């Protein structure tokens, strides 16, 4: 009887006495998963600190693991909020490296192909196991955890920390308590289908929420006397019960709730206190609503002030706690060795040429740029880094994960351009690419294009001839068959059928992400003849032999709707009778743009022009202008000649954002053009310019640019345009 009374007395003693006389209880905080709903955890941390409640152990799952890891590494709740609210979540949740850092050849691929990439192996298509590989997310998480550099034991963080993930092979919940902190956070939120799994040793890790979304047991096992759990999914679980289940989204949401909620409730029953933010009108994908979600967590914790009060400490004790939690590293990180791991197909030497970081004091900006450049090669799912302490200095290792569905790829592109009064132009593109043919990084590309007006085949072997990949040769063959309308003023009066078949041998210099310089020899055959219309066009059938030269520079930040950077394209073709050509002629052209952005407003000045340099161009080599991206008010091919020039000033206003899986921004567009196409160089005068204007809407979508606009040129009726797809 006495023993029972003592046990009952101990059971109802205040928590502080449970921890031992004179000691406060050790408090553990559990942050559950929930996608964007997990941003509410930041508000909870803010309120806990306001109430002077110290956290001795912290753990979480998915987004909860991210917030917990940031706090454990030394960031304040205010700083975490600032990081989250300033992030471009659309950009982070898409996988492409920042466009300026992508190799120039891969930039061309981004313009020409839709966002889907298939591997081709044993005559089967192979696809990535997730929409995104998480490269940008990795970079962001690494920047969030810089204060933990060199710490691989999570018990040595400012607050002992655990993340929970799920191992696919074993089907077990995995507690991550050591290793790379950013990688552990990334593994915990690798939502199946959205992000590719994270491979650590023999484990293939995905979102921990599949088996343990609110890991109370994990934090309690760390030594916590009191466990406070934050359940960001409670409100949505209640809401799911009240749906009428007439949409796929409602059915799927309720299905997952039925599978996961019982285990979550079981875990919550072992917590001493549960904070459940009321997030009824927010979905797990709305990361861009961080400013609205974070305060909801703060409000939920405020409502439980009386229940939280017993765990508070006085100002002096909390000040000592903050010194520990906010502790920052003071020693300088010095790099003594730089290495590469994980690559099998891509040679170390080729990768090292993208690494600009040097031994000596660590410069994180340089490391991030290295990651972007290596990932921008296009051969890797992810590229991460580790800093491992070595005798007072650090060894920097770049970890590469090659695309398992490569190095043979299939890509697809499509484009449609419709303008009133003309035939719709459309094309489909199929591309075969085989990369890393040899240690120097050779590759083969084959394009097949077919559509309503154009047939095109091209095969190129691109072969670097030096370890640095700067110098290359590129033999190629191409065939183009094209039906070109011939206009008199605004009337389509004939059609020109054109066939071009060329072989080329180029030599060049690659500037990697900046562009390339080429010179080469060209030989082949060209034929152009009229095949329809009330007038008869002359037939030309020529041998074409000569030299080519091109310079391409591209540091834009987007292939379709850039906001900054620059682009310059210079191309020249010089045909000589002495080299076997039927005619001697020269054709040079230039295009340049320099977009500038101020808030949501972007100004885009553009210049383009071409000249025959005093020679007479055959029909098949004429310049042409017109179309939504060329000269406002004109149809594609409407103006043709030996010379042309266009000056444009575009304006774009960003109206909003598409969901990350569907694209990027959508915009209001306007542009004014001045220019013309001329038969004679003497006609190319300022008093012989024509003018046009255009206004419309545009969107940067998963399948390319989408634009709808109305344009007007001098003496031409108003023309409506619709365009969607890629650039090729």
Buried (B, 14 or more C-beta within 10 A) or exposed (E): EEEEEEEEEEEEEEBBEEBEEEEBBBBBBBBBBBBBBBBBBBBBBBBBBBBBBBBBBBBBBBBBBBBBBBBBBBBBBEBBBEBBBEBBBBBBBBBBBBBBBBBBBBBBBBBBBBBEBBBBEEEEEBEBBBBBBBBBBBBBBBEBBBBBBBBBEBEEBBBBBBBBBBBBEEEEBBBBBEBBBBBBBBBBBBBBEBBBBBBBEEBBBBBBBBBBBBBBBBBBBBEBBBBBBBBBBBBBBEBBEEEEEEEEEBEEBBEBBEEBBEBBEEBBEEBBBBBBBBBEEBBBBBBBBBEBBBBBBBBBBBBBEEBBEBBBBEEEEBEEBBEEBEEEEEEEBEBEEBEBEBBEBBBBBBBBBBBEBEEEEBBBEEBBBBBBBBBBBBBBBBBBBBBBEEEEBBBBBBBBBBBEBBBBBBBBBBBBBBBEEBBEBBBBBBBBBBBBBEBBBBBBBBBBBBBEBBBBBBBBBBBBEEBEBBEBBBBBBBBBBBBBBBBEEBEBBBBBBBBBBBEBEBBBEBBBBEBBBBBBBBBBBBBBBBEBBEEEBEEBEBBBBBBBBBBBBBBBBBBBBBBBBEBBBBBBBBBBEEBEBBBBBBBBBBBBBBBEBEEBEBEBEBBBBBBBBEBEBBBBBBBBBBBBBBBBBBBBBBBBBBBBBBBBEBBBEBEEBBEBBBBBBBBBBBBBBBBBBBBEBEEBEEEEBBBBBBBBEBBBBBBBBBBBBBBBBEEBEEBBBBBBBBBB
